[in-house]
Amino acid sequence: MHTQQWILLAIMAVGGAAVIGSYIQGFATHPGGAATLWGGVTGGLRILNYVTMLLAALGFFAFSYWLFFQLNPDQVQIVGRFGFWLYYVIFLVILISSALWMPLTFAYLNNPTTIGWVSVRLVLALVGIGSLALLWAIIVTSPRGADIAYWLAIGGAAAFSLQTAVMDMFIWPALFNA
């Protein structure tokens, strides 16, 4: 792997650990918190959410493979203007915002205020926008190759965007009741 890919891997590892750590801390300090976090999402919509979460996780592996093993960062051009470094920015937005979601949501549940709810919605919006930026960047990156790995990366990023930009950014907040 190239140095730039190692940097992206470090961003993903540290950011991913922060996300997982926020979940562990959230559930450890809020017994029964998982049920509370579902809010008003029930039945078939909850099952759909499980399916989209699974597809998003599989998609994460698909686009990560493409980023780490199919690209030469020295040659990457995103719309002829940005280099591989743009992926750093995109993942920082996604991962930092993801790590903040659970602590902000539990803070809102403990003290429901307008600013608390706006903060929860803001981090969800940033993750959704970041995931759409990732999908866009993958589509417009050149050279990208036309092999199956590229198409799986697009499909994976689309699944990730479905979860974060639709299910998390719009559906969950619309149904959430504290």
C-alpha positions as CSV (number, residue, x, y, z in Angstrom):
1,M,0.0,0.0,0.0
2,H,1.0,3.6,-0.7
3,T,1.7,6.1,2.2
4,Q,-1.5,7.9,1.4
5,Q,-3.5,4.7,1.8
6,W,-1.8,4.0,5.2
7,I,-2.8,7.5,6.3
8,L,-6.4,6.8,5.3
9,L,-6.2,3.4,7.0
10,A,-5.0,5.2,10.2
11,I,-7.9,7.7,9.9
12,M,-10.4,4.8,9.5
13,A,-8.9,2.8,12.4
14,V,-8.8,5.6,14.9
15,G,-12.1,7.0,13.8
16,G,-13.7,3.5,13.8
17,A,-12.3,2.9,17.3
18,A,-13.9,6.2,18.4
19,V,-17.3,5.1,16.9
20,I,-17.2,1.7,18.5
21,G,-15.9,3.2,21.8
22,S,-18.8,5.7,21.8
23,Y,-21.2,2.8,21.4
24,I,-19.6,0.7,24.2
25,Q,-19.6,3.7,26.5
26,G,-23.2,4.6,25.6
27,F,-24.5,1.1,26.2
28,A,-22.4,0.6,29.4
29,T,-23.7,3.8,31.0
30,H,-27.3,3.5,29.7
31,P,-28.6,-0.1,30.4
32,G,-31.5,-0.7,28.1
33,G,-30.3,2.1,25.9
34,A,-30.5,0.1,22.7
35,A,-34.3,-0.2,23.0
36,T,-34.5,3.5,23.8
37,L,-32.5,4.5,20.7
38,W,-35.0,2.8,18.4
39,G,-37.6,5.4,19.5
40,G,-40.6,5.0,17.3
41,V,-39.0,2.8,14.7
42,T,-40.9,-0.5,14.9
43,G,-41.9,-3.6,13.0
44,G,-41.1,-3.8,9.3
45,L,-39.2,-0.6,9.3
46,R,-36.9,-1.9,12.1
47,I,-36.3,-5.1,10.0
48,L,-35.6,-2.9,6.9
49,N,-33.2,-0.9,9.0
50,Y,-31.4,-4.1,10.1
51,V,-31.1,-5.1,6.4
52,T,-29.8,-1.7,5.3
53,M,-27.3,-1.8,8.2
54,L,-26.0,-5.2,7.1
55,L,-25.7,-4.0,3.5
56,A,-24.0,-0.8,4.6
57,A,-21.4,-2.8,6.6
58,L,-20.8,-5.1,3.6
59,G,-20.6,-2.0,1.4
60,F,-17.9,-0.6,3.7
61,F,-15.7,-3.6,3.0
62,A,-16.3,-3.3,-0.7
63,F,-15.4,0.4,-1.1
64,S,-12.5,0.0,1.4
65,Y,-11.0,-2.8,-0.7
66,W,-11.2,-0.6,-3.8
67,L,-9.6,2.3,-2.0
68,F,-6.8,0.3,-0.5
69,F,-6.0,-2.3,-3.2
70,Q,-7.3,-0.9,-6.6
71,L,-6.1,2.7,-6.6
72,N,-2.8,4.3,-7.0
73,P,-3.1,7.5,-4.9
74,D,-0.4,9.3,-6.9
75,Q,-2.6,9.0,-10.0
76,V,-6.0,9.7,-8.4
77,Q,-7.9,12.7,-9.6
78,I,-11.4,13.5,-8.3
79,V,-13.2,15.7,-10.9
80,G,-9.7,16.6,-12.2
81,R,-9.3,18.9,-9.2
82,F,-8.8,16.9,-6.0
83,G,-6.4,14.2,-5.1
84,F,-6.6,11.1,-2.9
85,W,-6.5,13.4,0.2
86,L,-10.2,14.2,-0.4
87,Y,-11.0,10.7,1.0
88,Y,-9.3,11.8,4.2
89,V,-11.7,14.7,4.6
90,I,-14.7,12.6,3.7
91,F,-13.9,9.9,6.2
92,L,-13.1,12.4,9.0
93,V,-16.5,14.0,8.5
94,I,-18.2,10.6,8.6
95,L,-16.3,9.1,11.5
96,I,-16.1,12.1,13.8
97,S,-19.9,12.7,13.3
98,S,-20.6,9.0,13.8
99,A,-18.6,9.0,17.1
100,L,-20.6,12.0,18.4
101,W,-24.1,10.6,17.6
102,M,-24.6,8.3,20.5
103,P,-23.2,10.6,23.2
104,L,-25.3,13.5,21.9
105,T,-28.4,11.3,21.6
106,F,-28.1,10.1,25.2
107,A,-27.4,13.7,26.4
108,Y,-30.6,14.7,24.6
109,L,-32.5,11.9,26.2
110,N,-31.2,12.9,29.6
111,N,-32.1,16.6,29.0
112,P,-34.4,17.1,26.0
113,T,-33.6,20.6,24.6
114,T,-33.9,22.1,21.2
115,I,-30.2,22.6,20.9
116,G,-29.7,18.9,21.9
117,W,-32.1,17.7,19.2
118,V,-30.5,20.0,16.6
119,S,-27.1,18.7,17.6
120,V,-28.2,15.1,17.1
121,R,-29.8,16.0,13.7
122,L,-26.6,17.9,12.7
123,V,-24.3,14.9,13.3
124,L,-26.7,12.6,11.4
125,A,-26.8,15.1,8.5
126,L,-23.0,15.3,8.4
127,V,-22.7,11.5,8.3
128,G,-25.3,11.3,5.5
129,I,-23.7,14.1,3.5
130,G,-20.3,12.5,4.0
131,S,-21.6,9.2,2.7
132,L,-23.1,10.9,-0.3
133,A,-19.7,12.7,-0.9
134,L,-18.0,9.3,-0.7
135,L,-20.3,7.8,-3.3
136,W,-19.8,10.9,-5.5
137,A,-16.0,10.7,-5.1
138,I,-15.9,7.0,-6.0
139,I,-18.0,7.6,-9.1
140,V,-15.9,10.6,-10.3
141,T,-12.4,9.3,-9.4
142,S,-10.1,8.6,-12.2
143,P,-8.4,6.4,-13.1
144,R,-10.9,4.0,-11.5
145,G,-10.8,0.9,-13.5
146,A,-13.8,-0.9,-14.9
147,D,-13.4,-4.2,-13.1
148,I,-15.8,-5.7,-10.6
149,A,-14.1,-4.1,-7.6
150,Y,-15.0,-0.6,-8.9
151,W,-18.7,-1.6,-9.4
152,L,-18.8,-3.2,-6.0
153,A,-17.3,-0.1,-4.5
154,I,-20.1,2.0,-6.1
155,G,-22.7,-0.5,-4.9
156,G,-21.2,-0.6,-1.4
157,A,-21.1,3.2,-1.2
158,A,-24.7,3.4,-2.4
159,A,-25.7,0.9,0.3
160,F,-23.8,2.9,2.9
161,S,-25.5,6.1,1.7
162,L,-28.9,4.5,1.8
163,Q,-28.3,3.7,5.5
164,T,-26.8,7.0,6.5
165,A,-28.4,9.5,4.2
166,V,-31.9,8.0,4.2
167,M,-32.5,5.7,7.2
168,D,-30.4,7.6,9.7
169,M,-30.7,11.2,8.5
170,F,-34.4,11.2,7.6
171,I,-36.4,8.2,8.8
172,W,-35.0,7.6,12.3
173,P,-35.4,11.3,13.3
174,A,-38.9,11.5,11.9
175,L,-40.0,8.5,14.0
176,F,-37.9,9.1,17.1
177,N,-39.7,9.8,20.2
178,A,-37.9,10.5,23.4
